[in-house]
């Protein structure tokens, strides 16, 4: 199929372009990009894209899939559909499934399931769900995103015994992480030594669980006011400092996940300035909300690491803009209604985000002019790809069409019938949002 997108706003961090163009797409490739395209085949589908945005497909560094083991929270099919609806053309799932992704057989099984999704198996259920939606569902030509799989560092992500890292690398994992804190620094050092020749990314979530204890909210005046057990910033910063010392000693490149404090941004910026081979990410909700939001005691605001104080949010935003924080991760964490209907401190930590991140980040960061459109799109596409050792193609002729078409003004309501994810654990449930993904190509 050949499509001509007329007068679309092209945001391309690779080429540093933010301009209006006509874009011709055919057979999975960008055929032409010009201010005006008129020489087209008679069967070309022409779309008026005034007011719409075309950018490289978004890339999610890490999120949770319910399948295998917790299919009531999310199936792989619903996960991929939610990712596509959020504008993501590449997604990476964490290994803490049940069973844990700590062996090549499970990697192969998940890769096969994604291939079946791409071939259209299970699409009938999604089409029937789409027919019930009150807003227009994602364009039917949108494919399933490319699925990447993080391999576990330790067996059962228990933090004790290393997995067969070389076997997992051969099976095609995108990199290695437990997605959980590793307190044993001797083990971390061995992992960094073993991974050097494999050339795969490794991601750690630095957090001292002894300092975290039973805390559920960032330490500060709001935690005192709301009567919730606090987590000191030092639970994160001391663990990051130790990680940076190991990287300086061993030299293996490391990605630091879930950065959430102002002091952490300072430590990472200093380490980068000193030449340490590190990248870092924060999550989208940590850029939008701070501790004051917890006043509602909404259990979807119980995150780990917790939402930061206002100074943390300001530092994280500045860190993303200047590159101290490379990427914005979604960390989509679905839970069932029954699991989340508990007291704030007792509910499991996490919230969904694949379908919500781009509209909300655009609304609160770009439309307020705190971020430029290029800065946000870079942190959601090209930079996370680079953290995974991958590249994103420029929006230029003869390049593969891995793209996201986004309407920043389209209104929609966050409710069950408008979500592809099977879970609803988000503080924005029931609210009217502005901004909706119309189509992806990949």
RAJOKA-V743814 format. One record per helix or strand of 2 or more residues. SS is the DSSP state (A for helix, B for strand). FROM is the first residue (numbers start at 0). LEN is the number of residues. If there is no record, write none. Layout:
# RAJOKA-V743814
SS/FROM/LEN + SS/FROM/LEN
This chain:
# RAJOKA-V743814
B/1/11 + B/16/10 + B/28/6 + B/44/4 + B/51/5 + B/57/2 + A/75/10 + B/87/6 + A/103/16 + A/122/9 + B/145/6 + A/154/3 + A/164/7 + B/174/2 + A/184/14 + B/200/4 + A/208/4 + B/216/2 + A/220/6 + B/229/2 + A/233/17 + B/253/3 + A/261/12 + B/277/6 + A/283/5 + A/290/6 + A/298/3 + A/309/13 + B/326/3 + A/336/4 + A/356/10 + A/372/8 + A/381/6 + B/402/11 + A/415/3 + B/431/10
